[in-house]
Amino acid sequence: MSTVETRSDTDLNERLDPLLARFWDETRLRANPQTAGETPFAGAAQAPPPDIPSSWTAISKVLGLGYGERAGAVITKGRTLMRARTTPSAGALYPFELLVAFRGATTYELYDYEVAGCCLRRIGTVEQGSLDGLLTLPQAPAPQPDAVVAVVGRPWASMRKYGRRGYLYTHLDGGHAAANITLAAEGAGFLPVTHLRFDRDTAAEVLGLTGRCREPQALITLTASPTTAPAAAGAAANPFAVPIWRHGDGTRPEEPGTAEQEAWRSVRSISTFHRPDDTPRRYGSSRTVAAVPQGSGALGGTGTPGDSGTAAIALAGADRGRPDGPRAAFAHLALTRASAKGFLPAALGEEALGQVLAGLRQETTTDSADGPRAALRVLVHSVENIAPGSYAYTPDRHVLHPLSGGAGTQEAVVASCMNQDVVRSAALLLVLHAPIGPLLGGRGRQALAELHHHAASAAQRLCLAAAGQGVGITCLGGFDTDLVSRLVGLDGPEEAIYVLACGRPDERAVKWDRAPIAYSHGRGPALHS
C-alpha cells in the first residue's frame, strides 16, 4: 500500500474548528430517556441536583486552571484538532483522567471531571471513612480535606501509539497535571498534599475503577487553609473553563475493549497497581529535583568546581523559591504556557536561564518526602556569558557546576532526540536523570512511579517559569538515552528520564512530531504502509 495519504470527506473532522465542533455537539437534540424507553445504567445517580457549595465552586476553579482548556488549538497524534490545555502531553494524548471527591455533610460526592467543556459529572458517593483510611495524615486529629482529586492513569490511551513506553507517559502527563493542580490550589487558598504511597487496588475499589483498566496514580487532598477562605478569596478563574455540573444523566462509562485489556495485562510486571507497596509514608516538603551530592565525581571531587576547574556559576532568581514569588502569577502563567514548536538560532539571556531554573526551587508537600527525585543537567549551546558545555544544577544553592566543554553539534542534539527537528537551534537542553538500575533494584515499582511523577512536576514548574520569561520550552519523552547521556556526560547507572529543550521560540515553526506517525520513537512511514 502506498504511504501517500489522500484526503476525503471523512477527513473533514480533522480540520473542524474545535469551538464549532463543541457548538454542534451542545446543540444536538436529545430525547427524554423516560419517554424514549431508555433505562440509565445501574451506577447512575438519580438524586436531584444538590445546591453547589461555595467550596466546591472554588475547587472547580482550581481544576479549570490546573488542568483545563485554554486559548488555541493543537493537532493530536490522531490527526484531530483539540482545544489546547494548561498542561502538555506526549502527542496531546493525555492518557489519564481525573476524579474528584467533594466533601459533603456525611459522604464524599464523587464526580468525573471531563476537561473538554469543564464538565463535572456526578457518578456516585464515597464513604468518608474509606477515603480517610487511604490518606490518614500524621496529625491527630487530621483535618478532613474539602476534596480529594484522583489522577487516574489510562495506559491504553498512550500505549496504542507508543507501545509499553506509553505506560511511562501516563505518569509523566498525569504528573504535569498534578503539579499544576497543586499550584492552582495553593493560589486559591487551599493546603494541598500529594499522595503517592497508597494502596492503589483499594483506591480503585473505592473510586469504582476495578476492571476498567485504569490505575489511580496520585491522590491530591485539598484542605481549606485556616487563614484563607477559598470561596471568599476571589481566586482567579480560567475563562475557557466554566464548570458545568451534571447529576444523574445516566451516562454509561466507557468499557475497555480487548486490545486495552491486553495492554493492561502487559504492564502487570511494572505497575504498582498490581503489587501493593508497603513503603512507609513520610510527609513533608521537598523540592522536585535532587541536589548534586557534595564531593561527587560529577563535581570534580570538590563539591564546588567542575571537571574543568571553573568555579560554579551563580544564577539569577535565587529568591524566587519564596511563597510570594512566581506562584502569585500562576493563573496568568497557566493560561499562557505553550509548548514551543521550534526555536530561533539566537542566544538565550543568562538571567532568563536563571529565572527559568528558579522555578525548581519551590517546594511541594507530599507523603513521599524521602522519595527518589531526578537530578538536572543543562547542556548549554547558546546562552549569553555561559560557555557551551554540560553543567550540573544544584537547586539549594541555585548554581551551575561546569562539567565538560563542548555542547555537541546541532545534528548530534537532533539525533539524540530521535530526529525531532523541534530541538534544532535550541539554546539548551535540560536533562532530568537518575540512577535507574539501583533505584528499581532497591525500591521497585514504587520508585518508578515516584521518580516519573517528580520529574513531571519539575518539568511543569520549568514550563511555567519559561512562560513567565517569554522563553520557548518543549518537553520530550522520546530520546536516545545513550546519546543524550553522552552529550551531558552521564556515566555509571545514571540515565536520562525526561528531556526539555529551551530557547527563543520560533512562532512560525511547525511541530511535525505531532503527525500520526510516532517519529519520536523511531517509527517511520514504512511501518504504516
Secondary structure, DSSP 8 states (H G I E B T S, - for coil): --S-----GGGHHHHS-HHHHHHHHHT-----HHHHT----TT---S------HHHHHHHHHHHHHS-EEEEEEE-TTS-EEEEESS--GGG---EEEEEEEE-SSEEEEEEEETTTTEEEEEEEEEHHHHHHHH--SSSS----SEEEEEEE-THHHHHHHGGGHHHHHHHHHHHHHHHHHHHHHHTTEEEEEE--S-HHHHHHHTT-TTSS-EEEEEEEEEE-TT--GGGTT----TT---EEE-S---------HHHHHHHHHTTTT-GGGS------B-EEEESS----TT-GGGTTSSSS-TT----EE-S-TTTTSTTSGGGGHHHHHHH----S-B-S--B-HHHHHHHHGGGG-EEEESBTTS---EEEEEESSBTTB-SEEEEEETTTTEEEEEEE----HHHHHHHTTT-GGGTT-SEEEEEEEEHHHHHHHHTHHHHHHHHHHHHHHHHHHHHHHHHHT-EEEEE----HHHHHHHHT--TTEEEEEEEEEESB-TT---GGGSSS-GGGT--GGGG-
